[in-house]
Amino acid sequence: MTDIIIEHQCPQCGAPAILKETDRLFSCEFCRVNSYLLQDGFFRYMLPNAAPETKDLVFFPYWRFKGMLFSCVDSGIEHKFIDISHQAVNSRYFPSSLGLRSQALKLNFVSPKTNGYFLRPTFSFKEVMGIFQNRFNTSLPGPVFQQSHVGDTVSLIYSPFYKEEKIFDAVLNKAVTAEPPDDFETASLLGGRPNWHTQFIPTLCPDCGWDLKGRSDALVLNCKNCDSVWKPTKNGFKKLKFSVMQTNDKNVIYLPFWRIKADVNGITLNSYADLVRIANLPKAIQKDWEDKEFQFWATAFKVRPQVFIRLGRSITLSQPMEKMLRKLPDARIHPVTLPLKEAVESLIINLASFMKPREDLFPLLHDITIMPKSFLLIYIPFVEHHHEFIHPKLNLTLNKNQLNLASNL
């Protein structure tokens, strides 16, 4: 997979900058100011154009989705990693998708200063996602009992066009229609000038004023000065509850996980004893297990779909109760790159991954609802070996290459 590349300017000094679509923490090489990028809902980009300056540009919108698609079928859980785009306005005059253009060209953020007429989407992302799912479902074996898309990178990408006798693609200045479009009039289409702003907020700890730290793609920033963790929002930074699992091991890296307490309806899953029954674990249920509360676990970092399922299932079945402290460790901390919202979306797939017998329980998935009640961000120490990161007590392993390959998911 290839990241979208965005050309931009530092909001502080105006210096040119190159960003990946996954970048959120921006550090200017010239003025050294650190900022965090935010936009309401999702990011909006536009392709560059080579049109003559005299042309009035029309920007046609495309929904673009990059993420994991999980499908529960008779044979188990099928998964795909997809990167796809589709028209956000139904029109026979424009290409149905962007193809590889969004990966091949450098994009720009859409801003109120951008000249042109921007068409308003008439398809919601949910409708377009239904088109994507129907397209992929034709290759799946048997009925689909449940489907979830996780790890979404959703954006709206605008492609420039202009009209003469025909409609021209302003990227290549080539006609995209063979005949003059008799019924095409820009004024008849909903749209106008853009009014979207990309926010750049300073990365200073709200509690102590120290610089918040994180990798460029981090969705959560840490303050080592006052041991706090912060989530960026449009109203500033919001403090998150977190804990750190303790260890005496050396040479460790701390990987982030979401622990989520939820109400499960349609199936009984309130305690560890319920988990043993539903997962058909080879254990004799102890009386006190009925009072031991069940909680879901999910990775708070992106990995390939098959690893994502394995880690979530393994740690959820383990239900770890190790001693924890609310103090950031003096060791490497892997960034949070999977938001809580996406972790919640994955819970039904997490449940499906350990339900047994599958042939009896999968048909129930349509009637099961999972409502999150509370969450905690937990950093778990993994010992670094030559090729893997390992947590022996929880029987968790992660190949190092999996983290490297996940950087552009």
N, C-alpha and C positions, 0 to 999 in steps of 0.2 A: 504494500500500500504506500502511496505517496501523499505527503502533506500538501495542502494548499499553501502557496507562498504569497504573502501580502506585502506590498510596498507601502510604507507609511512615513510620517515625519514625527520626530519627538515633539510632544506637546509643550515642552519647556523651552527648547532651544531651536527647534525646527530642523534639526539634523536628519538626514535620510536614514531610514531603518528598514530592515528586512525581517519579517516575522513569519513564523509558522502558524497555521490555524489553531494549533494546540497551545500556543504561547499565550499566557495570561499575565505573567510578571515580566514587565519590560524594563530593562536597564539600559539607558542611553550610554553609548561608548564615548560620547563627547562631553556632556554635562554631568554624567554620573548620577542623574536623578533616577530613582526607582519609582515605577508607577504600576498600578494594576488595571488591566483592561476590563471594562464591563459594557454590556449593551443590553437594552431591555428585551427580554425574551430570547433572542437569538441574534447572531451576527449577520449582517447584510454586506455582501461584497459585489463588486462589478468587474467585468472583464475590461481590459484596455481596448481602446479603439484607435483606428488609423483613418478615420473619416475626415474629409475636408472640413475646415472650420465653419464653412457656410451651411453645413447640413444640420438640420434639427434632428437630434437623436431621440429614438424611442428605446427605452430599456425594458426588455422582456424578462419576466421573473421565472426562475427555476428553483423548485425545492431540491435540496441536496441532503442526503442521509448517508452517514457512515457509522456503522456499528454492528452489533451482533444480533442475529435473528435465531431464536430458539423455537423449535417446534416439537411438541410431544405427540408421538405417533405410536402405533402398535409395537414397533421394533425398539422403541426407546426415545431418546432425545436427539433429534437431528439439529445441527447447528451450521450456520454460515456466517462468514464475515463479509459484509456487503458495503460497497461504495457506489452510490447510484444517484442519478438526478432525473427530474421529470418536470414537464411544464406545470407552472402554477396557475396558468390561464389556458383554457382550452382554445387552441387556434390551429388551423390547418396551414397557416402561412409560415410558421416558425418551426424549427427542429423540435422533435419531441423531447430531446435531452441535450445536455452539454457535451456528451461524449467524454473525451479526455482533456478538453480545453481547460477545465478548472485546475487540473494537475500540471498541465504543460505551460500555462501562462502565469505571469505574476499579476495578482489581483490587487484591488484597492478597496478600502472601506467606502461605503456610500455615506455621504454627509450632506447637510443642508446646502453646502457650497457647490455641490455637483450640478452641472447644467444638464437638462434633458427632461423628458417626460417618462416617469416611472409608472409602469402599469401596476395596478393593485391586484394581488392574487385573488382569484375567485375559487380556487381549490384550497381547502385547508390542508395542513400537513397530514392530519389524520386520514383524510380522503386519499391523498397520494400514497400514504403508507399502506392503505388497503390495496391499492393497485400493485405496489411492490410485493406484498405478501401473496396476493393471488397469482402473480407471475411465478413466484418461487414455489408455491404450493403444488403446482402441476407436476413437479418432479418428485414430490414426497410420496412414500409408500403408504397407502391406506388413509383412513380418516385422521384429521388433525384435532386432537383433544384440547390442546392449549397452545397458544403462541405468544411470545413476548419478544420485544426488541429492547436491547440493553446496551448501555455505553454509547448512547446516541451523540453524534455530532450533527446537529441540525442547523442548516443555514439557508439563506435565500441568496441566490447568485443571479445578478442581472447581466444579461447579454445585450450589447448595443446594436441597433439597426437604424436604417433610415429609408425613406421612400422617395423614389423618383418615378419613372414609369413602372418599375418593379420595386420589390422590397430588397434592400441590400444589407448583407451582413457587414457591420462596420468594423469588425476585427480584421477581415481580409478584403473588404470592399468588393465583394462578389455578390451577385444576385442569388437570392434563395427561392425566388418564385420564377417559374418559366413564363408566365403570362402576367399582364398588369392586373393587380388585385382590385377589381371593380368595387367591391363592397368593404374595402379596408379604409377606415378613417380613424386617425388617432383620437379625435375628439369624442368618438362614440365609445371609447374604452375607458373604464374607470382608472383613474390615476392622477398624477400631478407631480409637483416638486417633492423631493425627499425631505423628511423632517426628523431623521433618525440621528442620534448622537452617540458616538463612542466615548464613554467616560474613561478618564484616567485618574484614578484616586491614589494619593500618596500612601506608601506602605510603611506607615508609622504605627506602632502599637498604641491603641487607644488608652491602655492602662498606664504605661510607663514612658511612652514616647520613643522607645528603642526601635531600630530598624527590624521589620519583620522579614523573615528569611524563608526561602523556598526555591524549588527549581522553576524554570520558566513556565512549565506546564502545570504547576501545582494549583489545585483548587482550594487548598487550605494553607495558610502561612503560620509559621511558628515564631514565638518570641522566647528566645533562650534567657533573656534577662529577667523576666518575671514568670517564666514557665506557664505560658498561655498559648492557646491555639485559636486562630481566627479564620472565619469564613467571610469572604468579600460579598457584600450585597450592594444594591443601588443606593442604600442609605448609609453606606460605610461598612466597617467591619463588625461582625457579630461574633461574640465569644462562643466557642464550642466546648462542651464537656468532653474530656478525654481521660484515658488511663494508660499506663505503661506496664506491661507484664514484666515482672522482675526476673533476672537471671544472673548467675555468677560466671557464665561463659565469657570467653574473650573472643575478639574478632567477630563481632555480630553486626548484623544490619537489622533495623527495626522496620517491619512491614506493617502498613495500616490496614485495619479491618473494621467494618461496621458491625456492631452487635445491636440487634433490633428486637425489641419486645413488641409482639403483635397479637391481636385477637384473630383467631382462625375460625371461620364459620363454614359449615358444610362437612367438617370432619373434626374429631376430637383430638386436639393437640395443645394441651395446656401444661403438661408436666414431662419430666424425663421418662417416666413410665409410659406415657402415651407415645413418646418418640420410639422407645424400644418396641412397642407393639406395631406401630405403623411401618417402621423400617425392618421389622421382623429380625431384630438383632438376636444373636445366639446368647442371650443373657437371661438369667432367672431374675424376675422383677423383685426388687427389695421394697419393703413397705414404705420407707422414707422417700423413695423415688416419686411417689405420688404427690409429694409436697415440694419436690425440687422443680422450680419453674423452668419451662422451656423457653429458649431464645434462639432466633435465627442469627447466623453469622454470614457475612459476605465480604469479599475482598473490597478494599477501598482504593484499589489500583487496577488499571487495565491490564489484562493478559489475554492470550488467545482463548477462544470459546471453550475448547475442551479442558484447558487448565482452569479457567474460571469456574466451570461446573465442578471439577474435581476438588478444588480447594474449598469452595463453599460447602459442598457435601461433607467433606472430611472433617472440617472444623465444627460444623453444625452437629454432626453425630458425636463429636468428642465432648461438646458442651463444657469447655475448659473453665475451671474455677481457681486458677492460679492466683497468687497474691499479686496485687497491683498497687501502683503508686501514681499520684498525679504530679509527676515531675518529668520533664523532658530529659532523655538520656544524653550522656556525653558520648555519642556514637552516631554512626550514619543512620539517617532516617529517610526512608523512601517516601516520596511525595504522594499525597492523596490525589489521584487522577480520575477516580470514579466517584461522582457525586452521590449523596445519600438517596436522591430521587431515583437514580438508576439502580442502586442496590435494592430499593423497595420493589422496583419493577421485576427484579430477578427472583424474588422470594418464592413465587409460585413454581418457577423452574427448579429452584433449590429443593422445594418440597417434592416435586416430581422425581428428582434424581435419587431419592432414597425410599420412596413408597414401594412396598412389596406386599402382595404380588401385584405386579404392574397391570396384568390383564384385568384384574378386578377393580383396581383403584384409579387407573387413568381415565376411565369414562366418567368419574366423579369430578374431574378437574374443572369442568365448566361451571359447577355449582359451588366451588370453593372460593371464598373471598378472604383476603388477608389484609387487615387494617392495622397499620403501624401505630403504636402508642408512645413509644419512647426509643431513644437510640443512644449509643455511646461509641465514640471513636477510640479504638484500642490499638496500641502499637505492640506488636509481638516480636520478640527477638528470634532471629534465625542465625545459626552459626554458618559462617562462610567456609565452604570446602572448595576444592579445585574447580569443580564444574557445577556445584549446586549450593543452594542455601537450605539448611535443614533445621527443623525443630524436632528433636528426637522424641520428646515426651508426648507431643501431639501427633507424632508420626506424619509430619508434613514436610514435603520436599518441593523445591522449585528450582528448575534449571536456570542458571544465570542468563542464558541466551533468551529465555522467555521474557525477562524484564527488558532486555535490550531491544527485542523485536516488538515490544509493546509500545515503544516510545512514539510511534506515529499512528496508533490505533484510534 
